[in-house]
Amino acid sequence: MVQTKQEIREAEGVIVVANSQYEQFLPWWWKHYNTHSSLPVTFFDLGLTKPLKKWCASKGTLIPFSKPMDFLAKRNEVTPEKREYWEKHWTSAIWEKRAAWFTKPFILLQSPYEKTLFLDIDCRVQADIAPLFNYLTPSVGFTIVKHEFQEGFYHNSGVCAALQGSPVVLKWAEEGVEKNHEFLGDEDVIHHLILQNHFDIPFFPLKYNHPHLFGGGNQAVIQHFLGPEGKNKILLDL
């Protein structure tokens, strides 16, 4: 049974997650975020170094993520076809990455905010983000973007907003526990849930999660620097 956090400390706020592998991006993220937003920030610690723990605590609230991730399927519990495909595209590092990716719905459930905006660390805030909360409806309590490509579409969870106790987030977490052997990461789970029409989720506009690969991202509210190429662009801006 997935448990939600009962205590609500503030009405609205932002959550960011980081570990030692990506903590170098935190000052970059904060520089842009702090220019455009005054919403409180909670940093969830997935293994930060001591200097960055101290840095996060000086900017907002730091919470260690403590939920055991032992429910994740081990390599030999995934079908050979999926295993081969995942490792071909992500190398053997995929098994460690999955342990971080699948934390997202559980972190949303542990949020100290009544309304939470989750931002990936590779997202650059470029304008006011508060209007994102307007896309939350009481019945669903969740909103995300729909990225459309020439070959199809996908739901990217790098930016998403949720109400405390959202049934979507609860289902997202439960599916992650029960069926993670079928999915590469948390994003694939939420994409699957939306396709299965479990919920009538409202989508927010592209400008709130604009992939840098699309072009025109400098005019967006949030520009998302996806993949290794995106991370390299961030490194040039540090």
N, C-alpha and C positions, 0 to 999 in steps of 0.2 A: 504494500500500500504506500503510495506517495504522500508524504506529509507536506503541508504548507507552513510557512512561517506565520505565527499568529499576531505578533506584536507589530504594529504599524507606527513608525516614528515620524515620518514626514509624508506629505501629500504626493509630491512629484519629485523625481530625481533620476539620475543617470547611473548606469552600471557599466564598468569596464573590467575586463578580465585579463590577467597577464601572468606569465611565468618567466623564469630566467632566460629562456630562449628568445623571447620577444620584448623583454623589459626595456631594451634600449630605445624602443619607439615611444615609451610613455611621455618623456618630456616634449617630444614632437607633437603627440596627440594633445597634450595639455595646452601647449602654446596656442594652438588653433582653437581648441574648445573654449579656453578661458577668454579669448577675444570676443566670442559671440554668445556665450551663455553663462548665466549665473546660477543655473540649477545645481543643487548639491550632487556630489559624485561619491559613489561607493566603489572602491577598488576591491575586487575579489582576488585573493592571492592563491595562485596555483603552483607556487614554488619560486617566489621572488627572492633575490639576494637581500641581505640585510640593509645595504644602502638604499635599495629601491623600496623596501618596506617602509623605511623611515621617510623617504620622499613622498610616497603615496599618503602616508598618515598626515603629512604636512599640507596636503592639498584637499583632502577629504577624509572619508572613513575607510579604514582598511579592515577587511574581514577575511580570515583564512577559510578556504573552502575545505570542508571536513567530511563530506559524504564519501563513503567508500565506493569506489568504482569497480568493485570485484564482480559486478554483474556483467561486465563487458565480455563478449565472446573472445576466447583465446584463438590464436592463429589456426589451430587444428580443429576448431569448432565452426569455422567458416568454410563454405564449399570451395573446392579447388579452383573453380572458375572465377568466383569472386576474389579469392585470395590472389590469384595470378594477376587479375586486372588491377586490383588495388595497388599491389606492389610494383607493377609495371609503371604506373603513373605517379606513385608517391614514394617508391622504394620501401625498404623494410622499416623506415621511420613511421610508416602509416599507423602502426600499432600503438606507438606512443602518442601520436597526434590524435587518434580516436579517443584516447583517455581524456584529452582536454576538450575536444569538440563536444562530446556527449554531456558535458557538465552544464551546457547552456540552459536547458529547461529547468534543471534543478536549482541553478543560481537564480533564475527568475522567481522560482517558488520561495527562495530564501530572501528575496529582496526586502529591504527595510522601507520601501515606498509603496504607497497605495497605487500610484501609477508609475510604471518603470519604463524607461527608455534604455534599451541595451545597444551599446555601440561597440563594434569590433575595434581593436586597437589600430587597425590600418584604415580607419575612416577619418577623413579630415573635415571638421566642422567649419563651414564657410559663411554661415548666416544663422539667423534665429531658428532653433530647432523646436521650441515650445509648441508650435502649431501641430506637430506630429500627434500630440495627445488628443487632438480633436477627432482623430480617426478611430478612437476606441469607442466601442458600443457596449452598453451594460451586459447584453446577453452573451456576447462572444468574448469581449475583453482582450482582444488581440488584433494587431495589424502588422502587415509586412508588405514588401514590394513584390511585384511580378516583373521580372526581367525578361524581355522578349528579344529573341535572337532570330536570325534568318532561318535557322533549323528548328526552332521551337521556342519554348519559354521555360523559366525556372523561378522558383521562389528563394530569394537570397536572404538568409537570416542574420547577416552581418549588422543590419539595423532592424530592430523590431521593438514594438511597444506592447505592454501588457498591463492589465489590471490585476491586482492581487487576487489570487484564487481563480484566475481565468480557466474555464474548462478546457480551452485549447492547450494551454501550457500543461495542465494536468495530464491530458491525453498524450501530449508530446513526450512527457517524461515517462509515462507508463509504457508507451510503445518503444521508447529507447531502452527500457529495462528488458522488456519481453522479446523484442525482435531486432536487437542491434546487430545480430549476426547477418541480417539481410541488408543492412544499410552501411554505407561508408561512414557517414557522420550524421550529426543532428539535423543538418540542413536537408538531407535526403529524407529524413523521417517526416519533417513538417511538410515538405513538398508532397510526399505520398499521402499524408492526411488530408491535405487540401484537394488533391486529385480525387480522393475517395469520397469527397463531399461530406465529410464528417461535420464541417462547420461552414457557415456562410460568412467567411472572413472578408472584411473590407480591406482593400489594398490602398496604400498611400502612393502619391505620385513619385515618379522616377527621381525627381530632384532631391528627394530625401535619402536616396541610396543610389547614387549615380556612379557606375563603374568607370574607372579612368579609361578603359579600353573603348568606351562608347564615343569619346570626343565631346567637347563642350562642357566638360566637367567643372571648369573653373566658374561657371555661372550657376552651378548647383548649390543647394543648401549643404549637402553632405556628399563629398566625393570619396568613393571607396577604391582603394588601391589594391586590387585583387592579385593573388598569386605571387610567384617569385619576381615577376617583372614589376609589379606594383610595389613590393617591398624594396626593390632596388631604387625605385624613384623616391621613396621615402628616405632612404639612406643618403641620397644626394641632397636632401633638404634638411638634414639634421644640423 
